[in-house]
Amino acid sequence: MTDTLHGRAVIVTGGGTGIGRVTAWKFADEGADVLVVGRTEDRLKETAGGRPGIRTVVADVAAPDAPERIVAAATEAFGRIDVLVNNAAITRPAPLGEIIREIADRQLATNLLGPLFLAQEALPHLECLDQPGAGDGVCLESDPAITRKLAALDEEITALVRMRDRLAVQLRRARGESTGAGDDTTDPDDVGDRHLNRGVRRDRVQEVAGDIAAR
């Protein structure tokens, strides 16, 4: 364990399992204070077990009141928000022609609207930070090879990537940093696509989580 991120506060959604859990561990092991968000209390407790730097809040990111509750929990616990990792997502496979409206609505609420409104709620806290490396938002997307077969998910991921890039530009402007080639672009060295999907190997989960925590 190191203290390279000591004093930083991080929110990780979907932190009860998989990449979200390992990402929370990576941040905590680097000294950050971490708020892990998920729908299942027992899984969140497993994530937080043995790591005093991790706190938990049970919330469904698709719920209308979730952004306010999550941000309030983070600011009450840590007094600040330095990093937001929008990891929570669900996948309900269906090709075009077989998409069920109710299922698609649920998927979009979790995978797109949830990250959108959580980022919006956290934005004032991310923008006010003036130290290098603070105020970062990370969104995780699925593998294009998978999403091409899932019409609704494919469009949703495109929108999520666009939202992530816009957020990165806005945060850089707030900190007086260069936004790259133009208003609609970001430095590819700073914001890279995350190509993740279900069934990722354990070593890949560790690699992705480590990369996120290192940014």
Backbone as CSV, one residue per row, in Angstrom:
resi,resn,N_x,N_y,N_z,CA_x,CA_y,CA_z,C_x,C_y,C_z
1,MET,0.843,-1.205,0.000,0.000,0.000,0.000,0.873,1.249,0.000
2,THR,0.446,2.263,-0.755,1.150,3.544,-0.773,0.171,4.649,-0.423
3,ASP,0.688,5.874,-0.307,-0.171,7.015,-0.001,-0.137,8.049,-1.119
4,THR,0.062,7.604,-2.354,0.184,8.537,-3.468,-1.111,9.294,-3.733
5,LEU,-2.242,8.735,-3.312,-3.530,9.408,-3.503,-4.135,9.842,-2.173
6,HIS,-3.305,9.969,-1.162,-3.802,10.372,0.154,-4.505,11.726,0.065
7,GLY,-5.685,11.803,0.674,-6.447,13.039,0.661,-7.394,13.179,-0.509
8,ARG,-7.301,12.288,-1.484,-8.223,12.323,-2.627,-9.490,11.534,-2.294
9,ALA,-10.600,11.963,-2.849,-11.885,11.300,-2.624,-12.437,10.795,-3.952
10,VAL,-12.846,9.542,-3.965,-13.243,8.872,-5.203,-14.615,8.218,-5.033
11,ILE,-15.464,8.352,-6.044,-16.727,7.618,-6.108,-16.595,6.550,-7.178
12,VAL,-16.951,5.308,-6.849,-16.956,4.219,-7.819,-18.334,3.573,-7.802
13,THR,-19.062,3.678,-8.908,-20.369,3.013,-8.976,-20.183,1.585,-9.474
14,GLY,-21.152,0.744,-9.174,-21.047,-0.655,-9.551,-19.850,-1.309,-8.872
15,GLY,-19.611,-0.941,-7.622,-18.413,-1.389,-6.924,-18.573,-2.664,-6.126
16,GLY,-19.693,-3.351,-6.287,-19.904,-4.572,-5.520,-19.241,-5.795,-6.112
17,THR,-18.865,-5.731,-7.380,-18.257,-6.888,-8.043,-17.290,-6.413,-9.125
18,GLY,-16.535,-7.355,-9.675,-15.767,-7.160,-10.899,-14.849,-5.971,-10.926
19,ILE,-14.840,-5.278,-12.072,-13.939,-4.152,-12.283,-14.191,-3.040,-11.264
20,GLY,-15.448,-2.784,-10.930,-15.743,-1.749,-9.943,-15.114,-2.051,-8.592
21,ARG,-15.220,-3.303,-8.151,-14.640,-3.694,-6.866,-13.123,-3.543,-6.878
22,VAL,-12.482,-4.062,-7.918,-11.023,-4.007,-7.974,-10.541,-2.565,-8.131
23,THR,-11.294,-1.744,-8.867,-10.947,-0.331,-8.990,-10.984,0.354,-7.623
24,ALA,-12.033,0.076,-6.845,-12.125,0.640,-5.501,-10.948,0.200,-4.643
25,TRP,-10.574,-1.063,-4.741,-9.424,-1.567,-3.985,-8.148,-0.848,-4.390
26,LYS,-7.966,-0.667,-5.705,-6.750,-0.010,-6.191,-6.638,1.413,-5.648
27,PHE,-7.732,2.162,-5.710,-7.712,3.523,-5.192,-7.424,3.523,-3.692
28,ALA,-8.117,2.654,-2.952,-7.927,2.603,-1.499,-6.501,2.216,-1.147
29,ASP,-5.932,1.281,-1.891,-4.564,0.844,-1.617,-3.537,1.926,-1.911
30,GLU,-3.941,2.914,-2.734,-3.057,4.045,-3.016,-3.293,5.208,-2.051
31,GLY,-4.161,4.981,-1.066,-4.368,5.985,-0.035,-5.596,6.852,-0.184
32,ALA,-6.391,6.647,-1.239,-7.584,7.475,-1.460,-8.723,7.046,-0.546
33,ASP,-9.616,7.991,-0.277,-10.888,7.675,0.370,-11.878,7.338,-0.733
34,VAL,-12.568,6.220,-0.597,-13.418,5.726,-1.682,-14.842,5.492,-1.193
35,LEU,-15.796,5.994,-1.962,-17.201,5.674,-1.729,-17.635,4.706,-2.813
36,VAL,-18.023,3.505,-2.404,-18.444,2.479,-3.345,-19.965,2.428,-3.369
37,VAL,-20.523,2.460,-4.570,-21.968,2.497,-4.763,-22.431,1.217,-5.441
38,GLY,-23.545,0.666,-4.975,-24.106,-0.522,-5.601,-25.486,-0.815,-5.054
39,ARG,-26.143,-1.789,-5.653,-27.515,-2.106,-5.261,-27.605,-3.158,-4.174
40,THR,-26.514,-3.902,-3.930,-26.553,-5.025,-3.003,-25.627,-4.773,-1.823
41,GLU,-26.205,-4.616,-0.659,-25.429,-4.255,0.530,-24.359,-5.289,0.869
42,ASP,-24.706,-6.567,0.783,-23.737,-7.614,1.145,-22.501,-7.560,0.255
43,ARG,-22.690,-7.337,-1.028,-21.548,-7.260,-1.945,-20.691,-6.035,-1.664
44,LEU,-21.345,-4.932,-1.319,-20.592,-3.726,-0.985,-19.752,-3.944,0.274
45,LYS,-20.322,-4.654,1.243,-19.572,-4.951,2.466,-18.352,-5.815,2.159
46,GLU,-18.501,-6.731,1.205,-17.364,-7.553,0.808,-16.263,-6.697,0.185
47,THR,-16.678,-5.724,-0.617,-15.697,-4.821,-1.228,-14.961,-4.014,-0.165
48,ALA,-15.690,-3.533,0.818,-15.105,-2.662,1.844,-14.342,-3.429,2.919
49,GLY,-14.547,-4.729,3.010,-13.957,-5.521,4.073,-12.444,-5.398,4.156
50,GLY,-11.944,-5.045,5.345,-10.508,-4.961,5.550,-9.850,-3.708,5.004
51,ARG,-10.633,-2.799,4.450,-10.080,-1.553,3.910,-10.834,-0.376,4.519
52,PRO,-10.284,0.212,5.582,-10.980,1.303,6.279,-11.194,2.540,5.417
53,GLY,-10.462,2.650,4.310,-10.625,3.811,3.446,-11.831,3.731,2.533
54,ILE,-12.533,2.591,2.533,-13.699,2.412,1.664,-14.983,2.520,2.475
55,ARG,-15.874,3.368,2.025,-17.222,3.461,2.594,-18.218,3.061,1.523
56,THR,-19.423,2.753,1.945,-20.404,2.238,0.996,-21.719,3.004,1.091
57,VAL,-22.437,2.999,-0.015,-23.804,3.511,-0.021,-24.605,2.645,-0.980
58,VAL,-25.743,2.159,-0.509,-26.622,1.343,-1.341,-27.505,2.269,-2.165
59,ALA,-27.371,2.176,-3.475,-28.161,3.026,-4.366,-28.191,2.423,-5.752
60,ASP,-29.308,2.608,-6.425,-29.454,2.218,-7.818,-29.227,3.465,-8.653
61,VAL,-28.168,3.478,-9.472,-27.833,4.695,-10.215,-28.943,5.131,-11.161
62,ALA,-29.883,4.225,-11.472,-30.987,4.573,-12.361,-32.094,5.333,-11.646
63,ALA,-32.080,5.330,-10.328,-33.134,5.997,-9.566,-32.983,7.513,-9.662
64,PRO,-34.090,8.248,-9.781,-34.013,9.705,-9.927,-33.292,10.407,-8.778
65,ASP,-33.405,9.869,-7.563,-32.779,10.527,-6.416,-31.355,10.052,-6.158
66,ALA,-30.863,9.092,-6.952,-29.543,8.512,-6.700,-28.398,9.528,-6.807
67,PRO,-28.345,10.358,-7.845,-27.222,11.301,-7.938,-27.078,12.188,-6.709
68,GLU,-28.175,12.756,-6.255,-28.125,13.634,-5.087,-27.679,12.866,-3.846
69,ARG,-28.204,11.659,-3.662,-27.851,10.853,-2.491,-26.379,10.459,-2.514
70,ILE,-25.885,10.058,-3.681,-24.501,9.596,-3.792,-23.527,10.740,-3.542
71,VAL,-23.759,11.867,-4.184,-22.874,13.016,-4.009,-22.926,13.533,-2.570
72,ALA,-24.109,13.548,-1.990,-24.236,13.989,-0.601,-23.460,13.061,0.331
73,ALA,-23.550,11.759,0.083,-22.825,10.798,0.919,-21.318,11.010,0.813
74,ALA,-20.834,11.288,-0.393,-19.396,11.492,-0.597,-18.922,12.780,0.070
75,THR,-19.654,13.853,-0.112,-19.215,15.131,0.450,-19.335,15.144,1.973
76,GLU,-20.341,14.454,2.502,-20.470,14.370,3.955,-19.334,13.548,4.557
77,ALA,-18.939,12.488,3.856,-17.893,11.606,4.373,-16.503,12.186,4.178
78,PHE,-16.259,12.815,3.009,-14.900,13.218,2.643,-14.706,14.729,2.497
79,GLY,-15.814,15.454,2.340,-15.705,16.900,2.178,-15.317,17.351,0.788
80,ARG,-15.185,16.422,-0.147,-14.757,16.755,-1.508,-14.979,15.553,-2.413
81,ILE,-14.890,15.788,-3.716,-14.915,14.710,-4.719,-13.833,15.022,-5.739
82,ASP,-12.867,14.123,-5.879,-11.787,14.312,-6.839,-11.976,13.501,-8.106
83,VAL,-12.540,12.316,-7.967,-12.671,11.406,-9.109,-14.031,10.726,-9.058
84,LEU,-14.682,10.651,-10.208,-15.933,9.906,-10.357,-15.722,8.814,-11.388
85,VAL,-15.907,7.567,-10.972,-15.795,6.433,-11.887,-17.197,5.871,-12.113
86,ASN,-17.763,6.150,-13.287,-19.081,5.636,-13.653,-18.913,4.231,-14.233
87,ASN,-19.004,3.241,-13.380,-18.763,1.861,-13.776,-20.042,1.027,-13.854
88,ALA,-21.060,1.386,-13.081,-22.282,0.583,-13.021,-22.935,0.469,-14.398
89,ALA,-23.343,-0.738,-14.753,-23.989,-0.959,-16.053,-24.688,-2.316,-16.050
90,ILE,-25.690,-2.434,-16.900,-26.364,-3.710,-17.107,-26.428,-3.984,-18.601
91,THR,-26.515,-5.245,-18.967,-26.621,-5.622,-20.382,-27.793,-6.564,-20.562
92,ARG,-28.686,-6.223,-21.460,-29.844,-7.059,-21.773,-29.836,-7.296,-23.284
93,PRO,-29.113,-8.308,-23.759,-28.901,-8.523,-25.188,-30.198,-8.671,-25.990
94,ALA,-30.255,-7.949,-27.111,-31.387,-8.076,-28.029,-31.017,-7.393,-29.339
95,PRO,-31.123,-8.094,-30.472,-30.846,-7.474,-31.771,-31.999,-6.563,-32.181
96,LEU,-31.735,-5.664,-33.121,-32.766,-4.778,-33.632,-33.913,-5.609,-34.187
97,GLY,-35.125,-5.260,-33.790,-36.299,-6.026,-34.181,-36.858,-6.856,-33.044
98,GLU,-36.020,-7.046,-31.997,-36.453,-7.847,-30.856,-36.287,-7.099,-29.537
99,ILE,-36.098,-5.789,-29.618,-35.885,-4.999,-28.408,-37.217,-4.716,-27.727
100,ILE,-37.276,-4.983,-26.436,-38.473,-4.733,-25.636,-38.336,-3.376,-24.957
101,ARG,-39.319,-2.532,-25.119,-39.235,-1.145,-24.646,-38.901,-1.058,-23.156
102,GLU,-39.581,-1.815,-22.348,-39.367,-1.749,-20.902,-37.928,-2.102,-20.529
103,ILE,-37.397,-3.112,-21.179,-36.023,-3.535,-20.894,-35.029,-2.491,-21.391
104,ALA,-35.290,-1.950,-22.576,-34.402,-0.921,-23.124,-34.400,0.326,-22.241
105,ASP,-35.575,0.708,-21.747,-35.665,1.872,-20.865,-34.822,1.668,-19.610
106,ARG,-34.898,0.468,-19.063,-34.135,0.170,-17.851,-32.623,0.217,-18.125
107,GLN,-32.237,-0.331,-19.256,-30.822,-0.355,-19.609,-30.288,1.059,-19.835
108,LEU,-31.046,1.863,-20.548,-30.626,3.238,-20.808,-30.582,4.070,-19.526
109,ALA,-31.530,3.827,-18.623,-31.555,4.557,-17.362,-30.315,4.249,-16.527
110,THR,-29.870,3.002,-16.575,-28.703,2.592,-15.784,-27.394,2.975,-16.453
111,ASN,-27.298,2.723,-17.741,-26.013,2.845,-18.440,-25.723,4.228,-19.003
112,LEU,-26.759,5.018,-19.252,-26.562,6.337,-19.851,-27.060,7.468,-18.961
113,LEU,-28.335,7.434,-18.593,-28.890,8.531,-17.801,-28.307,8.555,-16.396
114,GLY,-28.045,7.380,-15.820,-27.439,7.330,-14.497,-26.097,8.041,-14.461
115,PRO,-25.138,7.645,-15.335,-23.860,8.346,-15.382,-23.996,9.834,-15.713
116,LEU,-24.923,10.173,-16.622,-25.114,11.567,-17.016,-25.489,12.439,-15.822
117,PHE,-26.517,12.025,-15.080,-26.999,12.864,-13.992,-26.113,12.791,-12.751
118,LEU,-25.403,11.686,-12.575,-24.442,11.627,-11.478,-23.266,12.569,-11.767
119,ALA,-22.786,12.562,-13.000,-21.706,13.480,-13.379,-22.160,14.932,-13.222
120,GLN,-23.389,15.207,-13.605,-23.914,16.567,-13.482,-23.986,17.000,-12.025
121,GLU,-24.414,16.091,-11.157,-24.522,16.408,-9.729,-23.143,16.627,-9.107
122,ALA,-22.167,15.841,-9.568,-20.814,15.927,-9.000,-19.999,17.065,-9.603
123,LEU,-20.433,17.584,-10.746,-19.637,18.554,-11.500,-19.186,19.769,-10.690
124,PRO,-20.041,20.396,-9.889,-19.570,21.559,-9.119,-18.408,21.230,-8.194
125,HIS,-18.379,20.013,-7.673,-17.297,19.607,-6.774,-16.032,19.293,-7.570
126,LEU,-16.191,18.716,-8.747,-15.039,18.402,-9.582,-14.416,19.670,-10.157
127,GLU,-15.243,20.626,-10.516,-14.760,21.866,-11.129,-13.993,22.748,-10.160
128,CYS,-14.304,22.656,-8.867,-13.710,23.593,-7.915,-12.315,23.177,-7.487
129,LEU,-11.847,22.025,-7.954,-10.541,21.530,-7.531,-9.435,22.129,-8.392
130,ASP,-8.362,22.565,-7.740,-7.300,23.236,-8.490,-5.972,22.491,-8.463
131,GLN,-5.902,21.332,-7.769,-4.624,20.628,-7.769,-4.507,19.741,-8.999
132,PRO,-3.282,19.488,-9.489,-3.076,18.663,-10.683,-3.679,17.274,-10.513
133,GLY,-4.382,16.819,-11.544,-4.916,15.468,-11.534,-6.253,15.328,-10.848
134,ALA,-6.738,16.390,-10.220,-8.020,16.316,-9.531,-9.136,16.636,-10.503
135,GLY,-10.331,16.249,-10.125,-11.483,16.559,-10.945,-11.561,15.726,-12.197
136,ASP,-11.481,14.416,-12.054,-11.534,13.531,-13.213,-12.822,12.728,-13.222
137,GLY,-13.375,12.549,-14.409,-14.527,11.676,-14.579,-14.182,10.552,-15.535
138,VAL,-14.498,9.329,-15.165,-14.195,8.177,-16.004,-15.478,7.406,-16.257
139,CYS,-15.745,7.094,-17.513,-16.868,6.238,-17.870,-16.316,4.989,-18.538
140,LEU,-16.872,3.847,-18.194,-16.427,2.594,-18.784,-17.430,2.142,-19.827
141,GLU,-16.910,1.741,-21.006,-17.784,1.298,-22.086,-17.558,-0.173,-22.385
142,SER,-18.473,-0.752,-23.133,-18.363,-2.154,-23.507,-17.574,-2.327,-24.795
143,ASP,-17.139,-3.542,-25.046,-16.358,-3.881,-26.230,-17.198,-3.693,-27.497
144,PRO,-16.703,-2.941,-28.492,-17.466,-2.745,-29.731,-17.848,-4.048,-30.411
145,ALA,-17.038,-5.080,-30.291,-17.352,-6.367,-30.911,-18.631,-6.947,-30.328
146,ILE,-18.906,-6.604,-29.064,-20.126,-7.063,-28.415,-21.280,-6.145,-28.766
147,THR,-21.057,-4.825,-28.674,-22.153,-3.887,-28.827,-22.700,-3.828,-30.245
148,ARG,-21.919,-4.188,-31.232,-22.427,-4.170,-32.611,-23.588,-5.150,-32.775
149,LYS,-23.655,-6.152,-31.923,-24.711,-7.152,-32.008,-25.926,-6.751,-31.176
150,LEU,-25.799,-5.681,-30.390,-26.849,-5.267,-29.488,-27.217,-3.825,-29.804
151,ALA,-28.232,-3.646,-30.624,-28.520,-2.340,-31.196,-28.660,-1.241,-30.155
152,ALA,-29.470,-1.457,-29.130,-29.705,-0.415,-28.132,-28.428,-0.078,-27.389
153,LEU,-27.651,-1.088,-27.031,-26.413,-0.871,-26.292,-25.400,-0.118,-27.135
154,ASP,-25.347,-0.411,-28.416,-24.397,0.252,-29.304,-24.627,1.756,-29.316
155,GLU,-25.877,2.175,-29.489,-26.186,3.602,-29.507,-25.921,4.237,-28.150
156,GLU,-26.226,3.503,-27.110,-26.037,4.000,-25.747,-24.558,4.250,-25.459
157,ILE,-23.697,3.343,-25.912,-22.263,3.495,-25.683,-21.723,4.703,-26.444
158,THR,-22.218,4.913,-27.661,-21.800,6.080,-28.438,-22.122,7.360,-27.677
159,ALA,-23.318,7.429,-27.107,-23.722,8.606,-26.346,-22.881,8.753,-25.081
160,LEU,-22.559,7.643,-24.432,-21.768,7.679,-23.204,-20.358,8.190,-23.480
161,VAL,-19.768,7.732,-24.577,-18.433,8.204,-24.949,-18.460,9.708,-25.200
162,ARG,-19.494,10.168,-25.909,-19.628,11.592,-26.201,-19.763,12.395,-24.908
163,MET,-20.575,11.888,-23.983,-20.770,12.559,-22.707,-19.460,12.634,-21.927
164,ARG,-18.720,11.541,-21.910,-17.444,11.492,-21.202,-16.467,12.524,-21.754
165,ASP,-16.387,12.609,-23.087,-15.463,13.548,-23.699,-15.857,15.002,-23.430
166,ARG,-17.171,15.268,-23.456,-17.650,16.618,-23.146,-17.315,16.984,-21.705
167,LEU,-17.480,16.018,-20.792,-17.167,16.264,-19.392,-15.683,16.567,-19.225
168,ALA,-14.844,15.815,-19.926,-13.403,16.037,-19.833,-13.035,17.445,-20.293
169,VAL,-13.649,17.897,-21.386,-13.385,19.245,-21.895,-13.832,20.293,-20.885
170,GLN,-15.024,20.103,-20.325,-15.547,21.084,-19.385,-14.673,21.187,-18.138
171,LEU,-14.189,20.050,-17.642,-13.333,20.066,-16.461,-11.996,20.730,-16.753
172,ARG,-11.462,20.486,-17.953,-10.196,21.126,-18.307,-10.360,22.647,-18.411
173,ARG,-11.468,23.063,-18.979,-11.723,24.503,-19.065,-11.811,25.120,-17.674
174,ALA,-12.506,24.422,-16.770,-12.678,24.943,-15.418,-11.348,25.085,-14.700
175,ARG,-10.381,24.241,-15.083,-9.069,24.281,-14.439,-8.068,25.111,-15.243
176,GLY,-8.544,25.729,-16.339,-7.669,26.559,-17.143,-6.668,25.789,-17.954
177,GLU,-6.972,24.516,-18.261,-6.063,23.673,-19.018,-6.460,23.643,-20.485
178,SER,-5.529,23.242,-21.336,-5.810,23.088,-22.758,-6.820,21.969,-22.967
179,THR,-7.735,22.200,-23.922,-8.728,21.168,-24.228,-8.376,20.403,-25.492
180,GLY,-7.200,20.603,-26.024,-6.791,19.856,-27.200,-7.010,20.639,-28.472
181,ALA,-7.369,19.940,-29.547,-7.445,20.571,-30.867,-8.620,21.507,-31.014
182,GLY,-9.690,21.302,-30.227,-10.861,22.152,-30.379,-11.855,21.879,-29.276
183,ASP,-12.971,22.583,-29.299,-13.952,22.461,-28.233,-14.558,21.077,-28.145
184,ASP,-14.608,20.341,-29.246,-15.283,19.053,-29.245,-14.317,17.888,-29.132
185,THR,-13.060,18.153,-28.808,-12.096,17.071,-28.738,-11.381,17.075,-27.403
186,THR,-10.756,15.952,-27.062,-9.938,15.851,-25.876,-8.649,15.161,-26.256
187,ASP,-7.649,15.349,-25.434,-6.355,14.739,-25.680,-6.462,13.223,-25.558
188,PRO,-6.201,12.466,-26.628,-6.350,11.019,-26.571,-5.404,10.368,-25.576
189,ASP,-4.317,11.051,-25.216,-3.411,10.498,-24.219,-4.009,10.575,-22.826
190,ASP,-4.955,11.510,-22.629,-5.565,11.677,-21.315,-6.863,10.893,-21.176
191,VAL,-7.621,10.815,-22.262,-8.924,10.156,-22.198,-8.977,9.071,-23.272
192,GLY,-8.746,7.841,-22.894,-8.760,6.728,-23.845,-10.003,5.896,-23.692
193,ASP,-10.413,5.247,-24.769,-11.579,4.371,-24.696,-11.286,3.177,-23.813
194,ARG,-12.280,2.780,-23.024,-12.186,1.584,-22.204,-13.039,0.504,-22.866
195,HIS,-12.409,-0.527,-23.403,-13.159,-1.573,-24.087,-13.289,-2.767,-23.160
196,LEU,-14.431,-2.811,-22.463,-14.649,-3.813,-21.443,-15.909,-4.596,-21.761
197,ASN,-15.986,-5.838,-21.312,-17.201,-6.615,-21.473,-17.256,-7.690,-20.419
198,ARG,-18.385,-8.337,-20.333,-18.543,-9.426,-19.386,-17.589,-10.562,-19.729
199,GLY,-17.148,-11.249,-18.714,-16.259,-12.364,-18.949,-14.817,-11.957,-19.113
200,VAL,-14.466,-10.752,-18.690,-13.088,-10.292,-18.783,-12.213,-11.132,-17.859
201,ARG,-11.035,-11.510,-18.336,-10.119,-12.310,-17.536,-9.745,-11.560,-16.260
202,ARG,-9.434,-12.301,-15.200,-9.075,-11.693,-13.928,-7.878,-10.748,-14.070
203,ASP,-6.877,-11.145,-14.855,-5.707,-10.282,-15.010,-6.061,-8.996,-15.743
204,ARG,-7.038,-9.078,-16.659,-7.473,-7.887,-17.381,-8.241,-6.954,-16.437
205,VAL,-9.054,-7.511,-15.553,-9.765,-6.710,-14.564,-8.763,-5.930,-13.729
206,GLN,-7.710,-6.617,-13.264,-6.672,-5.964,-12.484,-5.985,-4.862,-13.285
207,GLU,-5.717,-5.144,-14.554,-5.044,-4.175,-15.409,-5.873,-2.919,-15.612
208,VAL,-7.156,-3.113,-15.922,-8.053,-1.964,-16.144,-8.200,-1.149,-14.866
209,ALA,-8.432,-1.823,-13.750,-8.599,-1.119,-12.480,-7.342,-0.330,-12.127
210,GLY,-6.195,-0.932,-12.347,-4.943,-0.244,-12.071,-4.761,0.977,-12.938
211,ASP,-5.163,0.868,-14.216,-5.042,1.984,-15.141,-5.918,3.146,-14.719
212,ILE,-7.143,2.833,-14.286,-8.064,3.881,-13.845,-7.507,4.594,-12.622
213,ALA,-7.030,3.825,-11.644,-6.519,4.420,-10.420,-5.259,5.233,-10.644
214,ALA,-4.524,4.900,-11.680,-3.258,5.593,-11.953,-3.435,6.908,-12.681
215,ARG,-4.627,7.170,-13.240,-4.815,8.364,-14.061,-4.822,9.634,-13.232
